[in-house]
Amino acid sequence: MIGELLAGAAVGLGIFLVVQLSSRPVPGIAATLARLDRSRGGLRRALTESAAAGKTDRLDQVRTRLGSRLEDEYGARGWGLGRTRADLAVMNRSMTTHLGTKALLSLAAFVWFPAAVVLLGYGSSVGVPVVVALGAAVLGFLLPDLTLRREAELRRRDFRHVVGSFLDLVAMNLAGGRGLPEALMAASSFGDHWAMVRLRQALSNARIMGWTPWESISQLGKELGIDELRDLASALALAGDEGARIRSSLMARAESMRRKELVDVEGAAGESSQSMLMAQLLMCIAFLVFLAYPAVSQLG
């Protein structure tokens, strides 16, 4: 009885999702402009896919097409996915590839897990494979987002570490007599770390677009979802507009970022120590139960 109820609920949920996906809402202005931009770039994307058809395998082509359709559907509905876009920008990945991976993984889970349940002999009723298929499809669709979020957080931590060194380099260049824009560009030219490359690209784009360097840094912080960059841009804007002495402020900010990073590392180490302590405690309890079980069983 429970299996039939779960199967009915799963079918009802599936019908609801199909109806929601079939009914196209009235898009807003932002969604309409985004769709026009994608349609304008549709020819370029088609030419790129046709040129890369001989270089990629069939699975990559299917993933790209599925991802493109999902991205168009999300744009038509006005779903910005700001957090996911920021994580993808940090990882330097495209939304099309990410959505295509989610779709393929969901389809694979939808087919494979029910087949495994039937082969193992647990699919005597129809409800069990249906529930397993839907649950596996949802899990497969959400799993890339969880993995992406974890990897993006690690990469943001790496970026913050580089920003501290970048501020020290800016302060050194300011001490050498350079102006603030020249000091920022010179500091970003040291090293080929990916974070330095992103800072250097942002500052170079600022020159091309006619922006101030701090506006470009603020835009980069918004794109990557790093609040420290936006705070830094605000401090640099104050220095650039009012001519404030910024060198000591930048050094203090770099020291504060390193201190915060050290506190985070110590906190992570403390959590690992507590986890190891709990594991050892559980092993001791299990060993005591193993030793005391024969005596306790004899008492009964």
Secondary structure, DSSP 8 states (H G I E B T S, - for coil): -HHHHHHHHHHHHHHHHHHHHHS-----HHHHHHHHHHHHTHHHHHHHHHHTTTTS-HHHHHHHHHHHHHHHHHHHHT---HHHHHHHHHHT--HHHHHHHHHHHHHHHHHHHHHHHHHTT--SSSHHHHHHHHHHHHHHHHHHHHHHHHHHHHHHHHHHHHHHHHHHHHHHHHHTT--HHHHHHHHHTS---HHHHHHHHHHHHHHHHT--HHHHHHHHHHHHT-HHHHHHHHHHHHHHHH----HHHHHHHHHHHHHHHHHHHHHHHHHHHHHHHHHHHHHHHHHHHHHHHHHHHHH-
